């Protein structure tokens, strides 16, 4: 993964480059009744890990598209297609394929035979969950691989204390609010693709060993208690409905050869940008609370502020892409992470990056904070990206240090962030919404 990040670095001036400014904030729900466990969250400030920095020549790339068309086109999500074009213009190709095009090339992210885990946010109903129009568009993009997709996709979530209701709630985050993750997956299954769901919530209380230790049971692998983190790192291993054994750390397990294939396991992180009543901001890093387990004595939620989610990423590796959903966001300080239809703010933006720390800083400063201001707020101390003692910065900085300590390059320094931003214009008559042919030439 480190090599992949290094290979994808670009420092280009052909686009307008926006230096991301330190930011991010986290928040849980204001209604503590729904969060029975929050009473156990420690209110004291956490210790800062030794401050580490990526190499001086490291550049994090953040890709941003605004003005997203509100309506999907069948199972496509035009804004996602637009951001793939933007990424490709800077050398980050979505498809790993022998032919080099705008969005494909030999160094692309996803191969035609990969097993791809897509982690969504589905703990909260209404606007609190990942936009299912976006989820559907991402899957459409994957199965449209130019080499012909023969791999497998599994959509996952650990909703912790909440039920995902078989991924089939009636009140979803989409133009058609009835469109659930289950509906999305069924649609692609009906088209003959290997797409499935797996509820990590159902295995969060089960401690297991790795497949290589002759343990084929679904569950969570636990690390020893870490006094510095005030918690224990964990990650899931499980068998998909198509019979594939997946260890999030080690890769795809072959019980015949008794070996792992890490190269062909890919991970896409699809969180929602929201305020958070405890941690100020929830975005890419905080979404990993839906990957680890808070059960089995891990104390993982309280340990977020000490960098536990960063330590988790140090063990399993960064997502191959973080696709931050800012179509609808919770722009009320302390309001999130639950977000009902009435309190959500429509922004119609997407942010994509390999570096989750840099993307969280940039998105908080450039999307969430302006949305706070648009809603009339003048104070957001927990989410203040410029205050190193804010709750957001505390957990983000500690997470960054833990990732860096594992030898993976990320940055919480705005001077090391190159942001490439594109606004989709109002299309002239004669172009359908989402037809990027009218403007794609504007992107170098």
N, C-alpha and C positions, 0 to 999 in steps of 0.2 A: 504493500500500500504506500509506503514511504516513497518507493521508486516511482510509483504512479503519480504521486503528487508532484515529485520533482520534475517528471517528464512533462507535466501539464502546465508548468509555470510559464507565464508569458508576461512580458513587460512591453506592451505595445502602445504606441501613441496614435495609431490610426483611428481609434475611436476616442470620443470624449471620455477621459478617465476621471472618475470622481473618487477622491480619497475618502474612504469611509471614516467616520468619526466614532471614537469609542462610545459604545452605548449598549445598553440592554437592561432589561429589568424583568423581574419574575414576579408572579402572583398566583396564589391559589384562590379558592372560592371564598366569597365574603360570607356565605352562609355556612357556618361551622357545623350545623346539624348534619349536613351531607358528608362532612369530613370528620367522622368520629375519631379518626386517628390523629387529627391535627392537634389535639390536646397534648399529644406526646412529642410534638415538634419542639425542639429546644429553641428558646428565644434569644439565647446568648450569641454573641458574635463568634464566628469560627476563627481558628488560627489561620494565618496565611501561610501557604506552602512557600518554600524558597522560590523567589522570583526567577524564572527562566525565560529565555528569549530564543526564537528561531534564529538561524544564521542571518547575518546582515543582508545577504542578497535574496532572502526569501520574500516572495511576493504572493499574497493571497488574492485570488481573483473572485470577484463577486459579480454576478450577472443579474440584471434587474430589468423587467419589462413592466410598464404601466399602461393604462388605457386599455386593459384587456376587454375584448368583446364579452358581453354578459351571457350570451346564449351559446351553448355548444352547437356544433354541427353534427347531428346524429351522435356517434360515439367519439367524435374528435373534440379536443379542447384547443381552440385556435391559439390562445395565449401561450400554451405550452409549446406548440409548434414554433411560435415566434421566438421564444427564449432558446430553443434548440438552434435556431438560425444564428442568434446573437452569440451563443457559445461557440458554435462552429466557426464563426468569423474570426475568433481569437485562438483557434486551434484545439478547442475542447470539443471533440466529436462524440456524439451520443452513441453512434453505432461503431462497433469494431467490425470492419469489413475490408476486404482487399482493395476495393475501389475507393478512391478519395473523391468525396463530394462535399457539399456545404456542411453536411451533418454526419458524414461517415469517413472512416479511414483506418489504416492498420493499427493505430494507437487509440482507437475509440474505446468508450467505456464498456458497452454491452455487446457480448458476442451472441451469435445466433443460437448457441446451445447452452447458454448459461442457465443456472437456477437462480432466480431473482426473488429475494425477500423484499416486500414493500411494507414498511412500517407506517401505519396511519395513526391518527389520533381519533379514537372512537369512545373515549371514556365519557364524554359529555355529548348530549343530544343537541339538536338545533344547530346554531352556528359554532358550537364548541368543538365540533369534530371536523376532520379533514373534508374539504369540498369534494363530494363524490363525482361531480362533473370533471374535476381535475384528475381524480383517481382513474376514472374511465379513460380520459385522454392520455394519461401516462401509459396505461396498459395497451391502448390502441397503438401508441407510438412504439412500444416494445414489440408487439406481434407483427408490426409492419416492417420489421428488420429487413433491410435490402437483400440479405442472404437467405431470407426465409427463416422465421423463428421456429426452432424445434425444441427449445428448452422448456422451462417450467417457471411459473410465477405463483408465489404464495403471499397473500395479504394477511398481515399479522397485527396484533395489538394485545397488550396486557393492561386491562382497565382497572387492575388492582381491586379495590373494594367494590367496584361497580360491575354490573353485568353488561356485556356487549349485546345481549338479547339476540344471539345468533347472527350478529352483524346485520340485523334486519329491522331496525326501528322505523317508525312511520315518520319521525320528525328529523330529517337529515339536512345537511348543509349543501344545497344544490338549488338550481333554478326550479326543478321539480323536486319538491321537498320529500316526496315519497321514494326518491332514488337512493337506495341503501347500498352499502358495500356488497351485501349478498346479491342484490339485483345486478350490480356491475359484474361480479364474478360469474353469475349464472349466464349473463349475456355472452361472455367470451367462451364459456364452456359450451354453450349451444352452437357457437361457431367452430367448435372442434379444437380449441386451444387448451393446453394444460394449465389452467388457472384455478386456484383453490383458496380457501380461508383456513387460518389456524388461530384459535383463541388461546394465547399464552396465559390468559387469566385462569383458565381451567387447570394449569399445571404449576401455578405459582407457589403452592404449598408442598411440592414434591421435590426433594433433593435427590440428585442422581449423580452418577459418575459418567465419564466420557464413554462414547461408543468403543473406543480403543481399550477400555477397561472391561469389555464384555457386558456393558450395561446398555440395552437397547430401549430402556424405558424413557418416555417423555418426561421432562422435568427441568430443573435448574441446577447447574453446576455452581457450587459455592466456593469462594476463596476464603482463606482464614480471616478472622477479624483483624482489622487494621486500626491501630490506635490513633494514627495520624488522621485517618479519614473518619474516625468515629463510626465505622460501619464496615460492611463486608461486600465486596464486589460479587456479582452473579451474572450469569447469562443463560439463555435457554438452549436446549437441544431437543429435537422432536422429529417425528416422522410425518411427512405430508400425506394427504389422502391419495397421492399417486405412488406412495411407497418410498419416497426419497428420504433418506436420513440426513438431517442437517444439524451440524454443530455451528452455532453462530461464531465461535472462535476458530475452530479448526477446519471447517468446510464440509463438503459432501462426503459422507462415509459410505464406503463400498464394503458390505459385509463379506463378500466373496474374497476380495484381495486383502481385506482388513487394512485399508489405507484411506487417507483423506485426499480430496481434491479441493484445495482452497482457491485455486485460480478461477474456477468456474462458479463459485458462489459469489453473488453480488448482492449489495444491500442498498436500497433506496429509502431515504428518510423523508416522509411527507407530513411535517407538523403544520400547525396553524399558529400564526403570529397573534399573541394575546397578552393582555396584562395578567398579572398574577398577584393575588392578595398577600402572599407570603414572600415570594421571591422576586416580585416586581415585574418580571417578563418571562413568558414561556415561548420558546422558539425551537431552534434545532437541538441545542444541548439538553434543555429541559425535557424534550420529547423522549429522551432515553429513559425517563422514569417509567415509561410504558414498555421498556425492553427488559430492564432488571426486575427482580421481585423485591417487594418490601417485606415479604414474609420470611420465614426461616431465620429470624433473628438478625436480618441484615441491617435494620435501621436505615434503610437506604434513603427514605425521604428526608429525614432530619440531616443525613450526611451529604445531601446535595451541596449545602453551603461550604463543606470542607473539600469538595472536589471529587466526590465519589463517582459521579457520572463521567468525569474526565478519566478517572482511573479505569472505569469500565471500557471506555474507548481505547485506552492504552493497551488493553488486553485483546479486544476483538477487532480493533482497527476502525478507522473512520468509515462512514458511509461512502459508497462510490459516488453518490450525489446526494446533497441535501436540497430538497425542493420545498421551499418555504411558501406556504399558502397564505397570501395576504389579499385574497379576494374579499372576504369578510373578516374583520378583526374586532377584538374587544379593545376599544380605545377609551376605556374608563379606568383610570388608575385604581388599583385594588379591586376591580370588578371581576376579573377572570380567576380561574380559567373557564368556569362554566359560562356560557354565553347564549342567551336566548335570542329569538329572532328580533325582538324589539330593541335590544341594547347593542346589537352589532352595527358596526360602521362599514359601509361598502367602500373599498379602496381599489379593487380590480388591479392588483399587482402580484407579481411573482418574483421571487429571489432564488437563485440557484448558485451553489458553491460546493466545492469539495471541502473547504475549510469551514466547519460549523461555528467556530469561535468568531472568525472575521465576519461571517454572514450575520450572526446574531448582533454584533456591534453595529454593523452598517444598517441593518433593517430597523433596529430600535431607534437609531438616530434619525434615519431618513424616512421612515414610514410611521412607526408607532408614536414617537414624540410629536411629529406634526399633526397626527390624528388626535392626540390628547388636546393639543392647542385648538384644533378645529372644533372640538367638542366643548371648548370654553374652560378647560382646566389650565391652571397656572403652576401647579405644584405636583411633583411625582417623585418624592424622595426615595422610595424603594426601587424605582426603575431608572434612576438618573444615570445615564451612561458616562457622564463626566465626573461623577463622584466616586472615587475608588472605594469608599466605604458604604455605598449603596448595597442593598441586598443582591441586586442583579450583578453588579460588578464583583461582589465578594465571591459568589458561586462561579461566575464566569471566569474570573482570574484564577481561582483555585483549580477549576477544571482545565484551563489552558496549561497551567503548570504541570498537572498530572499527565496530560497528553504529551507535553514536551519531554517530561521525564522518561516516558516510554520510547523516546526516539522518533516521535511523529511530529512533523512540523505544522504548527498552527500559529496564529498571531492574534494578540489582543492590542496591538499597536496600530492605530489608524494610519500611521505613516507607511505601513507595509501592506496596505490594502489598495488594490486597483479595482475600482468599480466601473463596470461598463453598463450604461443605462440607456434604454431606448423606450420612447413612448410611441405606441401604435397610433397613427393619426386616424382621424375620421376619414373613412375611405370615400373616394369619389363615386359618383353614380356609375353603375356598371360593374362594381366589384362587390362580391358577397362579403358579409362580415366574416373575418378570419382569413380572407384570401391575402396572403402576404406578398403576392407577386407585385402588388402596387407599390410596395415600399422597401422590399428586401434589398434592392440595389443601393439604398441609402446606407446600409451597413457595410463597411469595408470588408 
